[in-house]
Amino acid sequence: MTQRLHLVFGGELVDPAANVFRDTDALDIVGIFPDYASAYDAWKNAAHRTVDNAHMRYFIAHLHRLRDEEAAASSTEELGV
């Protein structure tokens, strides 16, 4: 059975027209959810709490799309290994 995990996170953006976070150390990790419906509910709740801040944005990342059990592991060249 395939799990369809979703990560809900957000933070303050440098510019509301772009998706660049002001401070990645201050990201709000709302949580990981087992389905889109529960992730959407968590995203909506977090977004409503920060509606007065135009620079604050929350996102749903589809973690299940990042996993491919059949594909070889990615290269670690970026780590200098």
C-alpha positions, 0 to 999 in steps of 0.5 A: 500500500502506498502512503501519500504523505504531505508536509505542511509548513510556512514562514515569512516571505521576503516579498509576497510576490515570490516564494523566498523565505525571510528566515529559514531558521524560523520556518513553522513546521506544522506537521506531516499528514497521511492524506491531502484532506488532513494536510489541507485542514492543517494548512487552512488553520495555519493560514487563517492564524496568520491572515493579518501578515501579508508576508506569511505563507503556508504550503503543502508539500507532497512528500509521496511525490519525492519518493520513488522506491524503484529509483536509485538513490540520488548522488551525494556530490553536493555534500562533497562525499 
